[in-house]
Amino acid sequence: MEKIRCALCGGSVQSPLYTINNYHIVKCPSCGLCFVNPQPGEDELKKFYDTEFYSGRHFSKYALKPYWEGDNLEKRKYSQRMRLGKIKAWKKKGRLLDFGCGDCLFLSCAKEEGWDVSGYEFASPGGELEKLYKEYHVVSGSLAPDSFSADSFDVITMWAVIEHLRDPVGILSTLGKFLKKDGLLVIYTVNIESKRAKKDGPAWDMLTPPSHLYYFSDTTLKKAVLKSGLALKRLEITSELISIKTPKEGTRGSGAVQVFKNITGRYLFPLKHFIRKAAGRIFKGTEITAYAGKN
């Protein structure tokens, strides 16, 4: 375990928030950043991110069925396509790097839609996932300036990843070097200043050290992007308070029913995204997405 300073302002004094799983979560009184302190070392984290982690063991409380099977898989696929829909507002096609690609489901959906995909993951899980990592050109291990070519990606995504990193600002800076001049970096994380996080307190289900080491708000995520040397293009707060069911992939019905499914599948995404953004602003939503690029 290592005692650290605040990653945003360098402050050495923090206020205690919670103790979860014998880890102390603190808040910097100067800039508002919340993080685990002291933090586990890299060797300890490598033991945590084992093959069972990638199989969904640590997500079992959210999944009624195995993490990549049945209805749960279809829901996850729909979520990944929603993410691709967000990106298409900025970029239609090109080279895409998913940083923290996990089981490669997002890469699989992106490849189906014509993207040239690559991935990065902190650890190499082995087993069946090792085959997927070869198929989707996934690099694993410590990120270095030469892990990928400079100015080579149109889009880099970080879906629920920045909260896992020991050096979030440094990683953002390094990823910025891999972006093309007009490239887009998408950073998604949960919001510790959300209404739900404040209501649940230490019982908030996103307080999961040592998996989550940092807990951002819209303010601190903006500060992290700017401190890394990147330019912030847009920042969104969205909410999971409103859930809209969508047709299951591959289902069939009568002609009229199928037409309805095709229409809702095509047009429900922008409606759902609009509602979630509106709810996020009103209810101080649980999700933050930052869109950044080079200065």
C-alpha positions as CSV (number, residue, x, y, z in Angstrom):
1,M,0.0,0.0,0.0
2,E,1.2,3.4,-0.9
3,K,0.2,6.8,0.5
4,I,-0.3,9.3,-2.4
5,R,-1.0,13.0,-3.0
6,C,-4.1,14.2,-4.9
7,A,-3.7,13.5,-8.6
8,L,-5.3,16.8,-9.6
9,C,-3.8,19.4,-7.2
10,G,-1.0,17.6,-5.5
11,G,-2.5,18.2,-2.1
12,S,-1.3,15.9,0.7
13,V,-4.2,16.4,3.2
14,Q,-7.5,14.7,2.6
15,S,-10.8,14.3,4.5
16,P,-12.0,10.8,5.2
17,L,-15.2,9.7,3.5
18,Y,-15.7,6.0,3.9
19,T,-13.9,2.8,4.7
20,I,-14.9,0.0,2.3
21,N,-13.3,-3.5,2.2
22,N,-10.6,-2.2,4.5
23,Y,-9.7,0.6,2.0
24,H,-10.0,4.2,2.9
25,I,-11.8,6.5,0.5
26,V,-10.9,10.2,1.0
27,K,-11.8,13.6,-0.5
28,C,-9.4,16.4,-1.3
29,P,-10.6,19.6,0.3
30,S,-8.8,21.7,-2.3
31,C,-10.2,20.3,-5.5
32,G,-12.9,17.9,-4.5
33,L,-11.3,14.7,-6.0
34,C,-12.3,11.5,-4.2
35,F,-9.9,8.5,-4.2
36,V,-8.6,5.5,-2.3
37,N,-5.6,6.4,-0.1
38,P,-3.3,4.6,0.6
39,Q,-3.6,2.7,-2.7
40,P,-2.6,-0.9,-3.6
41,G,0.5,-1.4,-5.6
42,E,0.6,-2.7,-9.2
43,D,1.5,-6.2,-8.1
44,E,-1.5,-6.4,-5.8
45,L,-3.8,-5.1,-8.6
46,K,-2.4,-7.7,-11.0
47,K,-3.6,-10.4,-8.6
48,F,-7.0,-8.8,-8.4
49,Y,-7.4,-8.6,-12.2
50,D,-7.3,-12.4,-12.8
51,T,-9.2,-14.5,-15.3
52,E,-12.3,-14.8,-13.0
53,F,-12.6,-11.0,-12.9
54,Y,-13.0,-10.9,-16.7
55,S,-15.5,-13.7,-16.6
56,G,-17.8,-11.5,-14.6
57,R,-17.3,-12.8,-11.0
58,H,-17.1,-9.3,-9.7
59,F,-20.2,-8.2,-11.6
60,S,-22.4,-11.1,-10.4
61,K,-24.7,-8.9,-8.3
62,Y,-25.7,-7.1,-11.4
63,A,-26.2,-10.1,-13.6
64,L,-29.1,-12.6,-13.2
65,K,-27.4,-14.9,-15.8
66,P,-23.8,-15.5,-16.7
67,Y,-22.2,-12.3,-17.8
68,W,-22.0,-13.1,-21.6
69,E,-25.0,-15.4,-22.1
70,G,-28.7,-15.2,-22.9
71,D,-30.7,-12.0,-22.2
72,N,-27.8,-10.4,-20.3
73,L,-25.6,-10.6,-23.4
74,E,-28.3,-9.0,-25.5
75,K,-28.7,-6.2,-23.1
76,R,-24.9,-5.6,-23.1
77,K,-24.8,-5.7,-26.9
78,Y,-27.5,-3.0,-27.0
79,S,-25.6,-0.9,-24.5
80,Q,-22.5,-1.1,-26.7
81,R,-24.4,-0.1,-29.8
82,M,-25.8,2.9,-27.9
83,R,-22.2,3.9,-27.1
84,L,-21.3,3.6,-30.8
85,G,-24.3,5.8,-31.6
86,K,-22.8,8.5,-29.3
87,I,-19.5,8.3,-31.2
88,K,-21.1,8.5,-34.6
89,A,-22.2,12.1,-33.8
90,W,-18.5,12.9,-33.9
91,K,-16.9,10.2,-36.1
92,K,-18.5,7.7,-38.5
93,K,-15.7,5.3,-39.1
94,G,-11.9,4.9,-38.7
95,R,-9.3,3.4,-36.3
96,L,-10.7,2.8,-32.9
97,L,-8.9,1.8,-29.7
98,D,-10.9,0.6,-26.7
99,F,-8.8,1.2,-23.6
100,G,-9.8,-1.3,-21.0
101,C,-11.6,-3.6,-23.4
102,G,-12.5,-6.4,-21.0
103,D,-14.2,-9.2,-22.8
104,C,-14.0,-7.4,-26.2
105,L,-17.8,-7.1,-26.6
106,F,-17.6,-3.4,-27.5
107,L,-14.8,-4.1,-30.0
108,S,-16.9,-6.9,-31.5
109,C,-19.9,-4.5,-32.0
110,A,-17.6,-1.8,-33.4
111,K,-16.0,-4.2,-35.9
112,E,-19.4,-5.3,-37.1
113,E,-20.2,-1.7,-37.9
114,G,-17.0,-1.2,-40.0
115,W,-14.5,0.1,-37.5
116,D,-10.8,-0.9,-37.6
117,V,-10.5,-2.0,-34.0
118,S,-7.7,-2.5,-31.4
119,G,-7.8,-2.9,-27.7
120,Y,-5.8,-2.5,-24.5
121,E,-6.2,-4.3,-21.2
122,F,-4.2,-4.0,-18.0
123,A,-3.8,-7.8,-17.6
124,S,-3.8,-10.8,-19.9
125,P,-6.6,-13.0,-18.6
126,G,-5.7,-16.2,-20.5
127,G,-8.2,-18.9,-21.3
128,E,-10.9,-18.3,-23.9
129,L,-10.4,-14.5,-23.7
130,E,-6.8,-14.9,-25.0
131,K,-8.2,-16.0,-28.4
132,L,-10.4,-12.9,-28.5
133,Y,-7.4,-10.7,-27.6
134,K,-5.5,-12.0,-30.6
135,E,-8.6,-11.6,-32.9
136,Y,-9.1,-8.0,-31.8
137,H,-5.4,-6.9,-31.6
138,V,-5.4,-6.3,-27.9
139,V,-2.2,-5.2,-26.2
140,S,-1.9,-6.0,-22.5
141,G,0.6,-5.0,-19.7
142,S,1.8,-1.6,-18.6
143,L,0.9,1.3,-20.9
144,A,4.0,3.0,-22.5
145,P,4.4,5.8,-25.0
146,D,5.4,3.2,-27.6
147,S,2.5,0.8,-26.9
148,F,0.8,2.2,-30.0
149,S,1.9,4.5,-32.8
150,A,1.6,8.2,-32.3
151,D,-1.3,10.0,-34.1
152,S,-2.8,6.8,-35.2
153,F,-6.4,6.5,-33.8
154,D,-9.5,8.4,-34.9
155,V,-11.3,7.4,-31.6
156,I,-10.1,6.1,-28.3
157,T,-12.7,5.0,-25.8
158,M,-12.6,4.5,-22.0
159,W,-15.8,2.9,-20.9
160,A,-15.9,2.7,-17.0
161,V,-12.1,2.5,-16.9
162,I,-10.7,5.8,-15.5
163,E,-11.9,4.9,-12.0
164,H,-9.7,1.8,-12.1
165,L,-6.4,3.6,-12.9
166,R,-3.6,4.4,-10.4
167,D,-2.5,7.3,-12.5
168,P,-5.6,8.6,-14.4
169,V,-4.1,12.0,-15.5
170,G,-0.9,10.4,-16.8
171,I,-2.9,7.8,-18.7
172,L,-5.0,10.4,-20.3
173,S,-1.9,12.3,-21.4
174,T,-0.4,9.2,-22.9
175,L,-3.6,8.3,-24.8
176,G,-3.7,11.8,-26.2
177,K,-0.5,11.1,-28.0
178,F,-2.1,8.1,-29.8
179,L,-4.9,10.3,-31.1
180,K,-4.9,11.8,-34.6
181,K,-5.0,15.6,-34.7
182,D,-8.8,15.6,-35.1
183,G,-9.2,12.5,-33.0
184,L,-11.7,11.9,-30.2
185,L,-11.2,10.5,-26.7
186,V,-14.4,9.4,-24.9
187,I,-14.2,8.9,-21.2
188,Y,-17.2,7.4,-19.3
189,T,-17.4,7.0,-15.5
190,V,-19.8,7.2,-12.6
191,N,-20.7,10.3,-10.7
192,I,-19.9,10.4,-7.0
193,E,-21.8,13.7,-6.7
194,S,-25.0,12.1,-8.1
195,K,-28.2,12.1,-6.1
196,R,-28.0,8.3,-5.8
197,A,-24.4,8.3,-4.6
198,K,-25.2,10.8,-1.9
199,K,-28.4,9.0,-0.9
200,D,-26.7,5.6,-0.6
201,G,-23.5,6.9,1.1
202,P,-21.2,4.0,1.9
203,A,-23.7,1.5,0.5
204,W,-23.4,3.0,-3.0
205,D,-22.7,0.0,-5.2
206,M,-19.9,1.8,-7.2
207,L,-17.7,2.1,-4.1
208,T,-15.7,-1.1,-4.8
209,P,-12.0,-0.7,-3.9
210,P,-9.6,-2.0,-5.0
211,S,-11.4,-2.2,-8.3
212,H,-12.4,1.5,-8.3
213,L,-9.6,3.7,-7.0
214,Y,-10.9,7.1,-8.1
215,Y,-14.4,8.6,-7.9
216,F,-15.1,11.6,-10.2
217,S,-17.7,14.3,-10.4
218,D,-18.3,16.3,-13.5
219,T,-16.1,19.0,-12.0
220,T,-13.1,16.8,-11.2
221,L,-13.3,14.8,-14.5
222,K,-13.1,18.1,-16.4
223,K,-10.1,19.1,-14.3
224,A,-8.4,15.7,-15.0
225,V,-8.9,16.1,-18.8
226,L,-7.5,19.7,-18.8
227,K,-4.6,18.7,-16.5
228,S,-3.6,16.0,-19.0
229,G,-3.1,18.6,-21.7
230,L,-6.2,17.7,-23.7
231,A,-9.1,19.9,-24.8
232,L,-12.6,19.3,-23.4
233,K,-15.1,19.3,-26.2
234,R,-18.2,18.3,-24.3
235,L,-19.3,16.8,-21.0
236,E,-22.6,15.1,-20.4
237,I,-24.3,13.9,-17.2
238,T,-26.9,11.2,-17.8
239,S,-29.2,9.1,-15.6
240,E,-30.1,5.5,-15.3
241,L,-33.4,6.5,-13.5
242,I,-35.4,6.0,-16.7
243,S,-35.2,2.6,-18.4
244,I,-36.7,2.0,-21.9
245,K,-37.0,-1.6,-23.0
246,T,-35.9,-2.4,-26.5
247,P,-36.8,-5.3,-28.8
248,K,-34.6,-8.4,-28.4
249,E,-32.2,-9.0,-31.2
250,G,-33.2,-11.7,-33.6
251,T,-36.8,-12.0,-32.5
252,R,-39.5,-12.4,-35.1
253,G,-43.3,-11.7,-35.1
254,S,-46.1,-10.9,-37.4
255,G,-45.4,-8.4,-40.2
256,A,-46.8,-5.5,-38.3
257,V,-45.0,-6.4,-35.1
258,Q,-41.7,-6.8,-37.0
259,V,-42.2,-3.4,-38.6
260,F,-42.7,-1.9,-35.1
261,K,-39.6,-3.6,-33.8
262,N,-37.5,-2.3,-36.7
263,I,-38.8,1.3,-36.2
264,T,-38.2,1.3,-32.5
265,G,-34.8,-0.3,-32.9
266,R,-33.8,2.5,-35.3
267,Y,-35.3,5.5,-33.6
268,L,-35.4,4.6,-29.8
269,F,-31.7,5.3,-29.3
270,P,-31.8,9.1,-29.9
271,L,-35.0,9.3,-27.8
272,K,-33.6,7.3,-24.9
273,H,-30.3,9.3,-25.0
274,F,-32.3,12.6,-24.9
275,I,-34.3,11.4,-22.0
276,R,-31.3,10.2,-20.1
277,K,-29.5,13.5,-20.6
278,A,-32.5,15.5,-19.4
279,A,-32.9,13.3,-16.4
280,G,-29.2,13.6,-15.7
281,R,-29.4,17.3,-15.6
282,I,-32.5,17.3,-13.4
283,F,-31.6,14.6,-11.0
284,K,-27.8,15.0,-11.0
285,G,-27.4,11.7,-12.8
286,T,-25.1,8.7,-12.1
287,E,-23.1,8.8,-15.3
288,I,-20.6,11.2,-16.8
289,T,-19.2,11.2,-20.3
290,A,-16.4,13.5,-21.4
291,Y,-15.5,14.1,-25.0
292,A,-11.9,15.3,-25.5
293,G,-9.3,15.9,-28.2
294,K,-5.9,17.4,-28.8
295,N,-5.3,21.1,-28.3
